[in-house]
Amino acid sequence: MKLKFTKMQGLGNDFVVLDGINQAITLDREQIRKLADRHFGIGCDQLLLVEKAEGQADFRYRIFNADGGEVEQCGNGARCFVRYVHDHGLTQKNEIRIETLSGVISPHLEVNGNVTVNMGKPIFEPEAIPFIAEKRALTYPLELPGQPVTISAVSMGNPHAVRVVPDVDNAPVDTEGALIESHPRFPKRVNVGYLQVLGRTHIKLRVFERGAGETLACGTGACAAVVVGIDLGLLDHQVKVSTRGGELTISWQGNDEPVWMTGPAVTVFEGEINL
Ligand SMILES: N[C@@H](CCC[C@H](N)C(=O)O)C(=O)O
């Protein structure tokens, strides 16, 4: 099978984007892993599939982690998605509605090339983060080999555990992040964010992503971290998030309001690959 693809990135969180409207695509887990492999494939953190919507939305957006698992949401990918469908002539609209496994989100392409996305409201319900019975992102203990840690949990459609740390550059993102990602209390596994508060409107963030390991940035991770920071009374309603790959702006007015994310989306190259 020959596949046309586009390599994109949002703050260094990188994607292989495939047009599933103009080419027939059926990929199994192994094929996705191969495409995502940085040595034997194209290389990416996530593979994004553009499809026709089944409902009223403009498109359907499917997301696969580098390990081949399909997931509910991807924030940096949502910005790349709108850039992709626009640049490839699949729509003329600057604002589109896209179906994801966790509902409809609406990205908006700005005149300066940045993209703003209404990411929907954060979810604190126990169904989203199964072991948490309360509706707030308060702090919970989690048993890990060696020592318990405290986490706050929130879903942005996909599950996130957030740790507030004093020095994110020296946080054990790879080691502890991997243990929390596959902790038995998260049966669907979890993305793990390490948040350092630099001020009421500025945080530094690193994320160990479920199914991909540490990435240079995670859009839903940034939303989750800011929601947790606001909920814990540490942050104002609009926050600059510095990641290893660059900066995002996240805002949330609280309660049932949606979370807004603004940041860049960039095409790196296009190509064709034999699978
Ligand atoms: N990089 C993404 C999140 C991708 C999915 C995540 N790894 C998961 O498993 O939920 C983002 O920018 O949000």
The ligand as an SDF file (V2000), in Angstrom:
LIG
                    3D

 13 12  0  0  0  0  0  0  0  0999 V2000
    0.0860   15.1360   22.3190 N   0  0  0  0  0  0  0  0  0  0  0  0
   -1.2730   15.2510   22.5980 C   0  0  0  0  0  0  0  0  0  0  0  0
   -1.9530   14.1550   23.3480 C   0  0  0  0  0  0  0  0  0  0  0  0
   -1.9360   12.8470   22.5570 C   0  0  0  0  0  0  0  0  0  0  0  0
   -2.7110   11.7270   23.2040 C   0  0  0  0  0  0  0  0  0  0  0  0
   -2.1710   11.3000   24.5330 C   0  0  0  0  0  0  0  0  0  0  0  0
   -0.8360   10.7620   24.4530 N   0  0  0  0  0  0  0  0  0  0  0  0
   -3.1110   10.2660   25.1640 C   0  0  0  0  0  0  0  0  0  0  0  0
   -2.7950    9.0800   25.1560 O   0  0  0  0  0  0  0  0  0  0  0  0
   -4.1780   10.6640   25.6720 O   0  0  0  0  0  0  0  0  0  0  0  0
   -1.7650   16.6460   22.8880 C   0  0  0  0  0  0  0  0  0  0  0  0
   -1.1630   17.5830   22.3450 O   0  0  0  0  0  0  0  0  0  0  0  0
   -2.7720   16.8050   23.5540 O   0  0  0  0  0  0  0  0  0  0  0  0
  1  2  1  0
  2  3  1  0
  2 11  1  0
  3  4  1  0
  4  5  1  0
  5  6  1  0
  6  7  1  0
  6  8  1  0
  8  9  2  0
  8 10  1  0
 11 12  2  0
 11 13  1  0
M  END
$$$$
